[in-house]
Amino acid sequence: MTRCFYFGCWNEAGHYLFAPGGRDAFRVHGKETARIEFFGNHVHLDGTLAPRRDPSGNLVFAATGLTPNERSSIGYRAQECPQGQFLLHVLDNGFTAIQWWDRCQGDTRGACNSTVLLEGQHTAEEVLAAAREHFPHVLENLERGGPPIPERPRNAYWKPPQNQGRIALVEVFCDPQSPETTERK
């Protein structure tokens, strides 16, 4: 059985790793968390795989930096792509991941992101299918522009969504022959 995980906010501020089924009881803890959340040369996935545009317009992501300082530099000089645009990554920790900027899961601050990880090597369509099956509320929140307001716990970090409207997940990738970004729904 292929394992699937979600890393991100769960209707409130704070990025955590979740197994299918939901909040708290299904939060992943301990050594297993580190094995899933880290890849490469001890790179944490929080925001490092989501697409950005550098000052030249090239599509980049922070994990391409070889050191923590290089990753931070990419984060500071490159703009986040629109919410819902994701990149597909096959990671050396045994998972395929898609990650996008996402302020629809209970935290509206900058740098909020969501990640779906599927064990093994997979296509974007397979990872999206696993997300729909195991974490449907993440996609529902994205399509609605945020979690249902009556169910939201009030905390210091949360602000009501700014009329974001529907957001769809769209894969972005660069064609090596063209500097333009290509989107595939």
C-alpha positions in Angstrom: 0.0 0.0 0.0 1.4 3.4 -1.0 1.5 5.8 1.9 0.3 9.4 1.5 0.9 12.4 3.7 -0.1 16.1 3.9 2.2 18.7 5.3 0.7 22.1 5.9 -1.9 23.9 8.0 -5.1 22.1 9.2 -7.7 24.8 9.5 -5.4 26.9 11.8 -1.9 28.4 11.9 1.0 26.0 12.0 2.5 23.6 9.5 2.5 19.9 10.6 2.7 16.5 8.9 -0.6 14.5 8.8 -1.5 11.0 7.7 -4.9 10.3 6.0 -7.8 10.7 8.3 -7.4 14.1 9.9 -6.2 16.3 12.7 -4.4 15.4 16.0 -4.9 11.6 16.1 -3.4 11.4 12.7 -0.6 13.8 13.1 2.7 12.1 12.5 5.4 12.4 15.2 8.9 11.3 16.0 11.5 9.7 13.7 9.0 9.0 11.0 8.3 12.7 10.7 11.9 13.6 10.1 12.2 10.8 7.5 9.3 12.2 5.6 9.8 16.0 6.1 13.5 16.1 5.2 15.2 15.3 1.9 18.5 16.0 0.2 21.2 17.4 2.4 18.9 17.8 5.4 16.5 20.2 3.6 13.1 20.6 5.3 10.1 20.7 2.9 8.3 23.7 4.5 8.1 26.1 1.6 11.3 24.9 -0.1 9.5 23.1 -3.0 6.8 25.7 -3.9 7.3 27.6 -7.1 8.8 31.1 -7.2 9.9 33.6 -9.9 13.3 35.1 -9.7 14.0 38.7 -10.8 14.6 37.4 -14.4 11.2 35.6 -14.4 12.7 32.2 -14.2 10.8 29.5 -12.3 12.8 28.5 -9.2 12.3 26.9 -5.8 14.3 27.4 -2.6 15.4 23.7 -2.3 17.8 24.3 -5.2 20.0 26.3 -2.8 22.9 24.1 -1.7 23.2 25.7 1.8 20.6 27.2 4.2 21.9 30.7 3.2 21.4 30.0 -0.5 17.9 28.7 0.2 17.1 31.9 2.2 18.5 34.1 -0.6 16.2 32.4 -3.1 13.3 33.0 -0.7 14.1 36.7 -0.3 14.8 37.6 -3.9 12.2 35.5 -5.7 8.4 36.1 -5.6 5.9 33.4 -4.7 3.9 32.1 -7.7 0.1 32.5 -7.3 -1.6 30.2 -4.9 -2.4 26.8 -6.3 0.5 26.6 -8.8 2.6 23.7 -7.9 5.8 21.9 -8.9 6.2 18.1 -9.0 9.3 16.7 -7.2 10.7 13.2 -6.9 12.6 13.4 -3.6 15.5 11.2 -2.4 13.5 10.3 0.8 11.4 7.9 -1.3 8.4 10.3 -1.9 7.0 12.3 -4.8 5.7 15.7 -3.7 3.7 18.5 -5.0 3.8 21.8 -3.1 2.1 25.1 -3.6 1.6 28.5 -1.8 -1.7 28.2 0.1 -3.4 30.7 2.4 -6.7 28.8 2.3 -6.0 26.2 5.1 -6.4 28.4 8.1 -3.4 30.7 8.0 -3.5 33.8 5.7 0.1 35.0 6.3 2.8 34.9 3.7 4.9 31.8 3.2 2.0 29.4 3.9 2.2 26.4 1.8 0.7 22.9 1.4 2.4 19.7 0.3 1.1 16.3 -0.6 3.6 13.5 -0.5 3.0 10.1 -2.0 5.5 7.2 -1.4 7.3 6.1 -4.6 7.7 7.8 -7.9 4.5 9.2 -9.4 3.0 11.6 -11.9 1.3 14.8 -10.8 -2.1 13.2 -11.7 -1.4 10.3 -9.3 -0.4 12.6 -6.5 -3.5 14.8 -7.1 -5.7 11.7 -7.1 -4.2 10.6 -3.7 -4.8 14.1 -2.4 -8.5 14.0 -3.5 -8.8 10.6 -1.8 -7.0 11.1 1.4 -7.2 14.9 2.1 -10.3 16.1 0.4 -10.8 19.0 2.8 -7.5 20.6 1.7 -8.7 20.8 -1.9 -12.2 21.9 -0.7 -10.7 24.7 1.3 -8.6 25.7 -1.7 -11.6 25.8 -4.0 -13.6 27.8 -1.4 -10.8 30.2 -0.6 -10.6 29.1 3.0 -12.1 26.9 5.7 -15.7 27.4 6.7 -15.7 30.4 9.0 -18.1 29.0 11.7 -15.7 26.0 12.2 -12.6 28.2 12.6 -11.0 28.6 16.0 -10.1 32.2 16.5 -6.4 32.8 17.2 -3.9 35.6 16.9 -2.6 34.5 13.5 -5.8 34.0 11.6 -7.5 36.8 9.7 -10.6 36.4 7.6 -9.8 35.5 4.0 -9.6 38.4 1.6 -12.2 37.4 -0.9 -9.8 35.0 -2.6 -12.3 33.3 -4.8 -11.8 29.8 -6.3 -8.3 28.6 -6.6 -7.4 25.6 -8.7 -4.3 23.4 -8.4 -2.3 23.8 -11.6 1.1 22.2 -12.3 3.7 24.7 -13.6 7.0 23.7 -15.2 9.6 25.3 -17.4 10.2 24.1 -20.9 14.0 24.2 -21.3 13.4 25.6 -24.9 11.4 28.5 -23.6 11.6 30.9 -20.7 7.8 31.0 -20.5 6.0 29.0 -17.9 3.7 26.3 -19.0 0.6 25.4 -17.0 -1.1 22.0 -17.0 -4.4 21.5 -15.2 
